[in-house]
Amino acid sequence: MYSQLAALSALALFAQSAFATDCARTYTVVEGDWCDTISAAKNVSTYQLAVVNSDINTDCTNLIPNKSICLGNTGEDCSTTYVVKAGDQCSQIISNHGLNNTIFEHNNPQINDACDNIYIGEVLCVSNTVQVPPLPSGTLPASTIPEGATPANPVASSSAVAASTPAASSAALVASTPASVAVTSAAPATTVASTTAAPASSSAAADDDDEDCDDEDEDDTGSDEADDGECEEDGDDEDGDDEDLPFCDEI
């Protein structure tokens, strides 16, 4: 039994020594501390502090005063840092520190491709070699802007929306233009059709008028003949009337 206790004690001491070896720097939390204020004061990136202290929640609201936290592991401790300011962009930070994109991305894997999730007060690693701990399994630490924090470049996140609006408007304009052109181009066809149809209607009317005239002529001719017949009959009657008068010869 004593041998078992000795073995357990040796294992505990080994674990403590291993932890001491792995953690290169420590810090004791004081009242009022915040993760980013610790990172800025102790030159440890926001991402690195979150990875080596997985028990600290995303909003960093569970820091306990007088508790010791690890700032960086041996061989994975980036102490060359930069505190993000208003208006910062990744390309500018990379250029100002003489870095290349690949190393910057490896040391700050929490930053997205658009670089629109960095915020004022966030601490980044700007070392020219890869020094931060590797990506942990599960949720990527420090990848979202904490509640109450201010984006470093709000225009960057809103520019995507602003850029899509003209495109949508242009697309709508392009899509609607052919319809308008189609209506406009169809107008002459309607005009020509109506213009062409007008003489046809006039000719038809003229033909109808000619037929009416012919009918009227025929009616007039018939009327004239009837009238002539009536005139002749009247003449005959008049002549007959003269013959009926016996005293006309004597006169």
ChimeraX attribute file (.defattr): number of C-alpha atoms within 10 A of each C-alpha:
attribute: neighborCount
match mode: 1-to-1
recipient: residues
	/A:1	6
	/A:2	7
	/A:3	8
	/A:4	9
	/A:5	10
	/A:6	11
	/A:7	12
	/A:8	12
	/A:9	12
	/A:10	12
	/A:11	12
	/A:12	12
	/A:13	12
	/A:14	12
	/A:15	12
	/A:16	12
	/A:17	12
	/A:18	11
	/A:19	13
	/A:20	15
	/A:21	12
	/A:22	15
	/A:23	19
	/A:24	15
	/A:25	16
	/A:26	14
	/A:27	13
	/A:28	13
	/A:29	17
	/A:30	14
	/A:31	9
	/A:32	9
	/A:33	15
	/A:34	15
	/A:35	21
	/A:36	20
	/A:37	16
	/A:38	20
	/A:39	25
	/A:40	19
	/A:41	10
	/A:42	15
	/A:43	20
	/A:44	25
	/A:45	31
	/A:46	26
	/A:47	26
	/A:48	30
	/A:49	26
	/A:50	21
	/A:51	22
	/A:52	20
	/A:53	13
	/A:54	11
	/A:55	12
	/A:56	17
	/A:57	12
	/A:58	17
	/A:59	14
	/A:60	14
	/A:61	11
	/A:62	11
	/A:63	19
	/A:64	15
	/A:65	12
	/A:66	11
	/A:67	10
	/A:68	13
	/A:69	19
	/A:70	20
	/A:71	25
	/A:72	25
	/A:73	22
	/A:74	15
	/A:75	13
	/A:76	17
	/A:77	23
	/A:78	24
	/A:79	20
	/A:80	15
	/A:81	18
	/A:82	20
	/A:83	20
	/A:84	20
	/A:85	17
	/A:86	14
	/A:87	14
	/A:88	18
	/A:89	17
	/A:90	18
	/A:91	13
	/A:92	11
	/A:93	16
	/A:94	16
	/A:95	11
	/A:96	10
	/A:97	13
	/A:98	12
	/A:99	16
	/A:100	12
	/A:101	12
	/A:102	11
	/A:103	18
	/A:104	23
	/A:105	18
	/A:106	18
	/A:107	24
	/A:108	22
	/A:109	18
	/A:110	20
	/A:111	20
	/A:112	13
	/A:113	10
	/A:114	12
	/A:115	17
	/A:116	21
	/A:117	21
	/A:118	29
	/A:119	23
	/A:120	18
	/A:121	20
	/A:122	25
	/A:123	29
	/A:124	28
	/A:125	28
	/A:126	26
	/A:127	19
	/A:128	14
	/A:129	14
	/A:130	20
	/A:131	22
	/A:132	27
	/A:133	20
	/A:134	13
	/A:135	15
	/A:136	11
	/A:137	7
	/A:138	6
	/A:139	8
	/A:140	14
	/A:141	20
	/A:142	22
	/A:143	17
	/A:144	16
	/A:145	17
	/A:146	15
	/A:147	8
	/A:148	7
	/A:149	12
	/A:150	17
	/A:151	23
	/A:152	22
	/A:153	19
	/A:154	15
	/A:155	13
	/A:156	17
	/A:157	15
	/A:158	11
	/A:159	11
	/A:160	11
	/A:161	11
	/A:162	12
	/A:163	10
	/A:164	11
	/A:165	12
	/A:166	11
	/A:167	11
	/A:168	11
	/A:169	11
	/A:170	12
	/A:171	12
	/A:172	11
	/A:173	11
	/A:174	11
	/A:175	11
	/A:176	11
	/A:177	12
	/A:178	12
	/A:179	11
	/A:180	11
	/A:181	11
	/A:182	10
	/A:183	11
	/A:184	11
	/A:185	12
	/A:186	11
	/A:187	12
	/A:188	11
	/A:189	11
	/A:190	11
	/A:191	11
	/A:192	11
	/A:193	11
	/A:194	12
	/A:195	11
	/A:196	11
	/A:197	12
	/A:198	12
	/A:199	12
	/A:200	12
	/A:201	11
	/A:202	12
	/A:203	12
	/A:204	12
	/A:205	12
	/A:206	14
	/A:207	12
	/A:208	12
	/A:209	14
	/A:210	13
	/A:211	12
	/A:212	13
	/A:213	14
	/A:214	12
	/A:215	12
	/A:216	14
	/A:217	14
	/A:218	12
	/A:219	13
	/A:220	14
	/A:221	12
	/A:222	12
	/A:223	13
	/A:224	14
	/A:225	12
	/A:226	12
	/A:227	13
	/A:228	12
	/A:229	12
	/A:230	12
	/A:231	13
	/A:232	12
	/A:233	12
	/A:234	12
	/A:235	12
	/A:236	12
	/A:237	12
	/A:238	12
	/A:239	11
	/A:240	11
	/A:241	10
	/A:242	13
	/A:243	12
	/A:244	10
	/A:245	10
	/A:246	9
	/A:247	9
	/A:248	9
	/A:249	8
	/A:250	6
	/A:251	5
